[in-house]
Structures are given as structure tokens and as C-alpha cells.
Amino acid sequence: MRGRNVIAASRPLLFRRENAWNLTDQIAASGSNILANILIARFAGPRSLGLFAIVFAVYVLAMGMQRVLCGEPLLVASNLAYEDESRMFCRSVLILAVPAVAAAAVLAMFNPAYSLAAILVAAATLEDLLRYIAFRRKEARFAAEMDLLWIISLALMAPVLLLSRGSSIGMCLWAFGGGLAAIYGFFRLRLGWEWRGLDWKSRFWPYAKFLVVDSIGSHVTGQATIAIVSTVFGVVGAGQFRAAQLLLSPGVIVLNGATMALAPRSAASVDPDRHKAAFRWVAAIGILVGIGIATVGRWALPMALGPAYGAARALLLPTGALMAILALSNGAAIRLRARRQGGSLAKARTAAVLVGVPLLLVGAQYILAAVCWMLVVQAMVYWAVLEWSADRSPDTSVM
């Protein structure tokens, strides 16, 4: 047994068994959303898919706010007891309960199923926080189990959607899987109902407020890009752009997995920069994915989505370059999170938005590929500011 431990410790951090669970979780988390889209699109029709897209957008917004206010601070907080994790979870329950109940009351006047979906979406949002608690404990297997349960339950309930062919049923089935996973995760992580004793405002808000700025900046860029592309190039152009962006998914899964695996370890380490070798591995994998997008994607994209998306080939070179820049900036972002330098993350995102959005407007005056290249420039600005900030002294004023 001791020999096995020595071998495991000598492996590069990124390739240890525990991180296989991390990658499994990221794939399963994305898979449940993709499966829900496919099932609703095939069995319920375009109108139902449009309604689901609206509900999913609300879910993403709630999940994003929960991550920056609770999940990410938990991931890198020091000297935090299990009871504090329970308190953070209970606080999220209270915060989500108010809008969920209000939305359910309003939607009940139109369709009772939509009312049920509002409650279930809130429960599914809590599942994401439980994943972060599992990552904080370096127990990625628990997070993977939750997301695998979600995707399996969704697959098993597909016949119900096939028989009903209703949009409300599809949304409820998807959210029910997330709620079921949240209940499983609550007991699997052995959390309790701890309602008092955590001074969140003084301990986490000094860091979380910068993550809120970072998250808002990211959403502004995303929404501005979609708005510009749709307005200038029409729905067809937006479809081609979305098709090219889908190829970023494998690389984004790797980057998210690296953040979940390395951020808590770096935060707990005396030297947050000790995992630079793992950062280089992540960057190398991301660059390889970028090269694959620019080369293999030229024939793989039309084959997967159909000949109608052949025009998206012109977007694959800048999309591959964007993947490479995102991978290169990932290590600096993780180091800043580990040092609790939220202000540096906010500055980098603000600089990227201030430079990037005007560049998107300039690129839109030419061709769609020019917009994609402007996204690359914006990512380079973000990377440059991150690297500049990562070389400065750590901010120890929070948590």
C-alpha cells in the first residue's frame, strides 16, 4: 500500500486518479445540459426548446451569482470547518427560496407545471454549490456522482417526455434530475442544517465583490457579442458563429476541471505558484485543442452538424486561436484565485470589456471572422493583465 502511495505522489498533479473524477464531473455536468437540449428538441419541438432556453438562461444566471458569492470563495477559503460549509449551503437555500417561491406563485396562474419547474430549478442550482463543496474537500468523486446521477435520471425519464411532448414536462424532468442530485449530494457530503454562526459579509464579501464584477464583465462580453452578431449578420450568421463556438467545449471542460482541481490546492499551499508544471500541462492541452479546432474542425464541423454549417469553417482559425489564449491565461487566473486577489481578476475583466466591446463593433463592419478575431484580441488583453497582476505581491486582505 505504501508503494502505491509513493507512486501516486510522484505522478504529475494533473494526471492523478482523483483528477480523473474531476474530468468525469465536468463532462457529466455538460452532458446533462446537452442531453436535455437534444431530448426537448427532438421530442417536444422548437417552441419547447425556446422556452427551455429561457429557463436555462435563468438557471445559468442564478448559478453564476451563487458561484461568485458562495462557491468560489469556499473553494479557496482557509481554515473553514465542515460546519461552515453547512452554513453556507443553508444560506444559499434561504436566498434561493425567496425568488423561487415568488416565481412559482406567479407561474401557477399560467401553468402549474411551470410553477413546479421554478422550485426544481432552485434545487438544481443548489447542486452546483454542493459540487464546489466537494471540490474544496478534494473529493471530486462525490461531485462526479451527483452529475452522473443527474444525467442518468434524465436519460431514464426520456420516455415520459416522449409520451407527453410538452415543454413544461421537459423542463421539470431536467430540473428534477438536478434536485435529485442535490438531495443525494447533501447526504453524501454529510452536511447539516446550520443556520447561524457564519459571518459571510466580513469574511467572504471583500473577495466575492470582485468576482461579481468579473462575472458581470464576462456576461456583458457574451451578450454584446451575440447582440452584435445577430444584428449585423442575422440569424444565419449567429447560427454559424454558435456552431464554431461549440468546438470550444472540450477545451473549456479541461480548463474548468483544472480550476476545480488546482485552485483549492494552490490556496492551501504555502506557495500558490508551486503547481506551475500542472498549469503548463493545462496550457499545452488547451493549445492542442485549439490546433484541432483550426484543422480537424474544418471537416468535423459540417459532418457533425450538417452541410448547412459549412460556412462556419471560416471562423475556425480565430476560434482555435481563442482556445489557445484561454488555455494560456488559465494558470494566471488560478494563481490569482489561490492568492485571493479578486481585485486583480476584476481589473483584468474590466480592461478586457473596455477594449473588447468597441473592437467587436469595429470587426462587425467587415466580416464575421473579423468579430472572432476581435474576441482573440480581447482574450489577449485579459491574459496580459492577469500575468502582470500575478507577478505582483499577493493580496492577503481577504479570508
C-alpha positions as CSV (number, residue, x, y, z in Angstrom):
1,M,0.0,0.0,0.0
2,R,2.8,2.4,0.8
3,G,4.4,1.7,-2.6
4,R,1.2,2.7,-4.3
5,N,1.0,5.9,-2.3
6,V,4.6,6.8,-3.3
7,I,3.8,6.1,-7.0
8,A,0.7,8.2,-6.8
9,A,2.5,11.1,-5.1
10,S,5.2,11.1,-7.8
11,R,2.8,11.4,-10.7
12,P,2.2,14.9,-12.1
13,L,-0.7,16.5,-10.2
14,L,-2.8,16.8,-13.3
15,F,-2.7,13.1,-14.0
16,R,-3.6,11.6,-10.6
17,R,-6.6,9.4,-10.2
18,E,-8.6,12.0,-8.3
19,N,-8.4,14.3,-11.2
20,A,-9.9,11.7,-13.5
21,W,-13.0,12.1,-11.3
22,N,-12.7,15.8,-11.7
23,L,-12.8,15.5,-15.5
24,T,-15.6,13.0,-15.3
25,D,-17.7,15.5,-13.4
26,Q,-17.1,18.3,-15.9
27,I,-18.1,16.0,-18.8
28,A,-21.2,14.8,-16.9
29,A,-22.2,18.4,-15.9
30,S,-22.0,19.5,-19.5
31,G,-23.6,16.2,-20.7
32,S,-26.8,16.7,-18.7
33,N,-27.4,20.1,-20.3
34,I,-26.6,18.8,-23.8
35,L,-28.9,15.8,-23.3
36,A,-31.8,17.9,-22.1
37,N,-31.4,20.2,-25.2
38,I,-31.4,17.2,-27.5
39,L,-34.4,15.4,-25.9
40,I,-36.5,18.5,-25.8
41,A,-35.6,19.5,-29.4
42,R,-36.4,16.0,-30.8
43,F,-39.5,15.2,-28.7
44,A,-41.1,18.5,-27.8
45,G,-40.3,20.8,-30.8
46,P,-38.7,24.2,-31.5
47,R,-41.2,26.1,-29.3
48,S,-40.4,24.0,-26.3
49,L,-36.7,24.3,-26.9
50,G,-37.1,28.1,-27.0
51,L,-38.9,28.0,-23.7
52,F,-36.3,25.7,-22.2
53,A,-33.6,28.1,-23.4
54,I,-35.2,30.9,-21.4
55,V,-35.5,28.8,-18.3
56,F,-31.9,27.6,-18.8
57,A,-30.7,31.2,-19.1
58,V,-32.3,32.0,-15.7
59,Y,-30.6,28.9,-14.2
60,V,-27.2,30.0,-15.6
61,L,-27.7,33.5,-14.1
62,A,-28.7,32.1,-10.7
63,M,-25.9,29.6,-10.8
64,G,-23.3,32.2,-11.8
65,M,-24.3,34.5,-8.9
66,Q,-24.2,31.6,-6.5
67,R,-20.7,30.6,-7.7
68,V,-19.2,34.1,-7.2
69,L,-20.9,34.7,-3.9
70,C,-20.5,31.3,-2.3
71,G,-18.9,28.6,-4.5
72,E,-15.6,30.3,-5.5
73,P,-14.9,31.9,-2.1
74,L,-15.5,28.4,-0.5
75,L,-13.0,26.9,-3.0
76,V,-10.1,29.0,-1.8
77,A,-11.1,29.9,1.8
78,S,-8.6,28.9,4.5
79,N,-9.4,27.4,8.0
80,L,-13.0,26.6,7.1
81,A,-14.8,23.9,9.2
82,Y,-17.3,21.4,7.8
83,E,-20.0,23.3,9.9
84,D,-19.2,26.5,7.9
85,E,-19.8,24.6,4.7
86,S,-23.2,23.6,6.0
87,R,-23.9,27.2,7.0
88,M,-23.0,28.4,3.5
89,F,-25.3,25.8,2.0
90,C,-28.2,26.8,4.3
91,R,-27.6,30.5,3.5
92,S,-28.0,29.7,-0.2
93,V,-31.2,27.7,0.5
94,L,-32.7,30.8,2.1
95,I,-31.5,33.2,-0.7
96,L,-32.9,30.9,-3.5
97,A,-36.1,30.1,-1.7
98,V,-37.5,33.7,-1.9
99,P,-37.3,34.2,-5.7
100,A,-38.2,30.6,-6.3
101,V,-41.4,30.8,-4.3
102,A,-42.3,34.2,-5.8
103,A,-41.8,32.8,-9.3
104,A,-43.8,29.7,-8.5
105,A,-46.7,31.8,-7.2
106,V,-46.8,33.9,-10.4
107,L,-46.3,31.0,-12.8
108,A,-49.1,29.0,-11.1
109,M,-51.6,31.4,-12.6
110,F,-50.5,30.3,-16.1
111,N,-49.4,26.7,-15.8
112,P,-48.9,24.6,-12.6
113,A,-46.1,22.7,-14.2
114,Y,-44.1,25.9,-14.7
115,S,-44.6,26.6,-11.0
116,L,-43.1,23.3,-10.1
117,A,-40.3,23.9,-12.6
118,A,-39.4,27.1,-10.7
119,I,-38.9,25.2,-7.4
120,L,-37.0,22.4,-9.1
121,V,-34.6,24.9,-10.9
122,A,-33.7,26.4,-7.5
123,A,-33.0,22.9,-6.2
124,A,-30.8,22.2,-9.3
125,T,-28.9,25.4,-8.6
126,L,-28.0,24.2,-5.1
127,E,-26.5,21.1,-6.7
128,D,-23.8,23.3,-8.2
129,L,-22.8,24.6,-4.8
130,L,-22.6,21.1,-3.4
131,R,-20.1,20.3,-6.3
132,Y,-17.9,23.2,-5.1
133,I,-18.0,21.9,-1.5
134,A,-16.9,18.5,-2.8
135,F,-14.0,20.2,-4.8
136,R,-13.0,22.1,-1.7
137,R,-12.7,18.8,0.2
138,K,-10.7,17.4,-2.7
139,E,-13.4,14.8,-3.1
140,A,-14.2,15.2,-6.8
141,R,-15.7,11.7,-6.9
142,F,-18.7,13.0,-4.9
143,A,-19.3,15.8,-7.4
144,A,-19.0,13.3,-10.3
145,E,-21.5,11.0,-8.6
146,M,-24.0,13.9,-8.4
147,D,-23.7,14.9,-12.0
148,L,-23.8,11.3,-13.2
149,L,-27.0,10.8,-11.2
150,W,-28.5,13.8,-12.9
151,I,-27.7,12.7,-16.4
152,I,-28.8,9.1,-15.7
153,S,-32.1,10.2,-14.2
154,L,-32.7,12.4,-17.2
155,A,-32.0,9.6,-19.6
156,L,-34.3,7.2,-17.7
157,M,-37.1,9.7,-17.8
158,A,-36.8,10.4,-21.5
159,P,-39.8,8.1,-22.3
160,V,-42.0,10.4,-20.2
161,L,-41.0,13.3,-22.3
162,L,-41.6,11.3,-25.5
163,L,-45.2,10.4,-24.4
164,S,-46.1,13.9,-23.1
165,R,-44.3,16.0,-25.8
166,G,-44.8,19.1,-23.5
167,S,-42.3,21.9,-22.8
168,S,-43.3,22.1,-19.1
169,I,-42.7,18.4,-18.7
170,G,-39.3,18.6,-20.3
171,M,-38.2,21.4,-18.0
172,C,-39.5,19.6,-14.9
173,L,-37.7,16.4,-15.8
174,W,-34.4,18.2,-16.4
175,A,-34.7,20.2,-13.1
176,F,-35.9,17.2,-11.2
177,G,-32.7,15.4,-12.0
178,G,-30.7,18.3,-10.6
179,G,-32.9,18.4,-7.5
180,L,-32.4,14.6,-7.0
181,A,-28.7,15.1,-7.4
182,A,-28.7,17.9,-4.8
183,I,-30.5,15.7,-2.2
184,Y,-28.0,12.9,-2.8
185,G,-25.1,15.3,-2.5
186,F,-26.4,16.8,0.7
187,F,-26.4,13.4,2.4
188,R,-23.2,12.2,0.6
189,L,-21.3,15.2,1.9
190,R,-22.8,14.8,5.4
191,L,-23.9,18.4,5.6
192,G,-26.2,19.6,8.4
193,W,-28.8,22.3,8.9
194,E,-26.5,25.0,10.4
195,W,-28.3,28.4,10.1
196,R,-26.1,30.6,12.4
197,G,-22.5,31.3,13.1
198,L,-21.0,32.3,9.7
199,D,-20.1,36.0,9.3
200,W,-20.3,35.9,5.5
201,K,-20.2,39.6,4.9
202,S,-17.0,40.3,6.7
203,R,-15.2,37.1,5.7
204,F,-16.2,36.5,2.1
205,W,-17.7,39.7,0.6
206,P,-14.3,41.5,0.3
207,Y,-13.3,38.8,-2.1
208,A,-16.7,37.9,-3.6
209,K,-17.5,41.5,-4.7
210,F,-14.6,41.4,-7.2
211,L,-15.8,38.1,-8.5
212,V,-19.2,39.7,-9.1
213,V,-17.5,42.3,-11.2
214,D,-15.6,39.6,-13.1
215,S,-18.8,37.6,-13.7
216,I,-20.8,40.7,-14.9
217,G,-18.0,41.6,-17.2
218,S,-17.9,38.1,-18.7
219,H,-21.7,38.2,-19.2
220,V,-21.5,41.7,-20.8
221,T,-19.0,40.5,-23.4
222,G,-21.0,37.3,-24.2
223,Q,-24.3,39.2,-24.6
224,A,-22.7,42.0,-26.5
225,T,-21.1,39.5,-28.9
226,I,-24.4,37.7,-29.6
227,A,-26.3,41.0,-30.0
228,I,-23.8,42.4,-32.5
229,V,-23.5,39.2,-34.5
230,S,-27.3,38.8,-34.6
231,T,-28.0,42.4,-35.6
232,V,-25.3,42.7,-38.2
233,F,-25.1,39.2,-39.7
234,G,-28.6,38.0,-39.0
235,V,-29.9,34.8,-37.5
236,V,-28.0,32.7,-40.0
237,G,-24.7,34.4,-39.1
238,A,-25.5,33.9,-35.4
239,G,-26.0,30.2,-36.1
240,Q,-22.7,29.9,-37.9
241,F,-21.0,31.7,-35.0
242,R,-22.6,29.4,-32.4
243,A,-21.6,26.3,-34.4
244,A,-17.9,27.4,-34.3
245,Q,-18.1,28.3,-30.6
246,L,-19.4,24.8,-29.8
247,L,-16.0,23.4,-30.7
248,L,-14.6,25.2,-27.7
249,S,-16.5,22.9,-25.4
250,P,-13.8,20.1,-25.0
251,G,-11.1,22.7,-24.1
252,V,-13.4,24.6,-21.7
253,I,-14.2,21.3,-19.9
254,V,-10.4,20.8,-19.4
255,L,-9.9,24.4,-18.2
256,N,-12.9,24.2,-15.7
257,G,-11.6,20.8,-14.4
258,A,-8.1,22.3,-13.9
259,T,-9.6,25.2,-12.0
260,M,-11.6,23.0,-9.7
261,A,-8.6,20.7,-9.1
262,L,-5.8,23.3,-8.7
263,A,-7.4,26.3,-7.1
264,P,-8.1,24.7,-3.6
265,R,-4.6,23.0,-3.6
266,S,-2.9,26.2,-4.5
267,A,-4.8,28.2,-1.9
268,A,-3.9,25.6,0.8
269,S,-0.2,25.7,-0.2
270,V,2.4,28.0,1.3
271,D,3.5,28.8,-2.3
272,P,0.5,29.3,-4.6
273,D,2.9,29.0,-7.6
274,R,4.1,25.5,-6.8
275,H,1.8,23.9,-9.3
276,K,3.3,25.7,-12.3
277,A,4.0,22.4,-14.0
278,A,0.3,21.5,-13.9
279,F,-0.5,24.9,-15.3
280,R,1.8,24.3,-18.2
281,W,0.2,20.9,-18.9
282,V,-3.2,22.5,-19.0
283,A,-2.0,25.2,-21.4
284,A,-0.4,22.6,-23.6
285,I,-3.7,20.6,-23.7
286,G,-5.7,23.7,-24.5
287,I,-3.3,24.7,-27.3
288,L,-3.6,21.2,-28.8
289,V,-7.4,21.6,-28.7
290,G,-7.1,24.9,-30.4
291,I,-5.0,23.4,-33.2
292,G,-7.5,20.7,-33.5
293,I,-10.3,23.2,-33.9
294,A,-8.4,25.1,-36.6
295,T,-7.5,21.9,-38.6
296,V,-9.7,18.9,-37.9
297,G,-12.7,21.1,-37.2
298,R,-12.8,22.1,-40.9
299,W,-14.3,18.7,-41.9
300,A,-15.6,17.6,-38.5
301,L,-18.0,20.5,-38.0
302,P,-20.0,20.1,-41.3
303,M,-20.0,16.3,-40.7
304,A,-21.4,16.6,-37.2
305,L,-23.9,19.4,-37.7
306,G,-24.7,19.1,-41.4
307,P,-23.6,20.9,-44.7
308,A,-25.6,24.0,-43.8
309,Y,-22.8,24.9,-41.3
310,G,-20.0,24.7,-43.9
311,A,-19.7,28.5,-43.8
312,A,-18.5,28.3,-40.2
313,R,-15.2,26.9,-41.5
314,A,-14.0,30.5,-42.0
315,L,-14.4,31.1,-38.2
316,L,-12.4,28.1,-37.1
317,L,-8.9,29.6,-37.2
318,P,-9.7,32.5,-34.9
319,T,-11.8,30.2,-32.7
320,G,-8.8,27.9,-32.4
321,A,-6.6,30.9,-31.5
322,L,-9.1,31.9,-28.9
323,M,-8.9,28.5,-27.3
324,A,-5.1,28.7,-27.1
325,I,-5.2,32.1,-25.4
326,L,-7.8,31.0,-22.9
327,A,-5.6,28.0,-22.0
328,L,-2.5,30.2,-21.6
329,S,-4.4,32.6,-19.3
330,N,-5.9,29.8,-17.2
331,G,-2.8,29.4,-15.0
332,A,-2.5,33.0,-14.1
333,A,-6.3,33.1,-13.3
334,I,-5.9,30.1,-10.9
335,R,-2.9,31.7,-9.2
336,L,-4.8,34.9,-8.6
337,R,-7.8,33.0,-7.2
338,A,-5.5,31.0,-4.9
339,R,-4.0,34.2,-3.6
340,R,-7.5,35.7,-3.1
341,Q,-6.5,38.6,-5.5
342,G,-10.1,39.3,-6.5
343,G,-9.3,42.9,-7.4
344,S,-6.8,41.8,-10.0
345,L,-9.3,39.5,-11.6
346,A,-11.8,42.4,-11.7
347,K,-9.3,44.7,-13.3
348,A,-8.4,42.2,-16.0
349,R,-12.0,41.6,-16.9
350,T,-12.8,45.4,-16.9
351,A,-9.9,46.1,-19.2
352,A,-11.0,43.3,-21.5
353,V,-14.5,44.7,-21.7
354,L,-13.4,48.3,-22.2
355,V,-11.1,47.2,-25.0
356,G,-13.0,44.3,-26.4
357,V,-16.6,45.6,-26.9
358,P,-15.5,48.6,-29.1
359,L,-13.3,46.2,-31.1
360,L,-16.3,43.9,-31.7
361,L,-18.2,46.9,-33.2
362,V,-15.2,47.6,-35.4
363,G,-14.9,43.9,-36.5
364,A,-18.6,43.8,-37.3
365,Q,-18.1,46.4,-40.0
366,Y,-16.3,43.8,-42.1
367,I,-16.9,40.1,-41.9
368,L,-18.0,37.6,-39.2
369,A,-14.4,36.2,-39.0
370,A,-13.3,39.7,-38.0
371,V,-15.6,39.6,-35.0
372,C,-14.0,36.3,-34.0
373,W,-10.5,37.8,-34.3
374,M,-11.6,40.7,-32.1
375,L,-12.5,38.1,-29.4
376,V,-9.0,36.8,-29.7
377,V,-7.6,40.3,-29.1
378,Q,-9.9,40.8,-26.1
379,A,-8.7,37.5,-24.6
380,M,-5.1,38.6,-25.1
381,V,-5.8,41.8,-23.2
382,Y,-7.3,39.8,-20.4
383,W,-4.3,37.4,-20.3
384,A,-1.8,40.2,-20.3
385,V,-3.4,42.0,-17.3
386,L,-3.7,38.6,-15.5
387,E,0.0,37.9,-16.0
388,W,1.0,41.4,-14.9
389,S,-1.1,41.0,-11.8
390,A,0.1,37.5,-11.0
391,D,3.7,38.8,-10.8
392,R,2.8,41.3,-8.0
393,S,2.8,40.6,-4.3
394,P,-0.3,38.6,-3.1
395,D,-3.3,40.3,-1.6
396,T,-3.8,38.9,1.8
397,S,-6.6,41.3,2.9
398,V,-9.4,38.8,2.4
399,M,-10.4,35.4,4.0
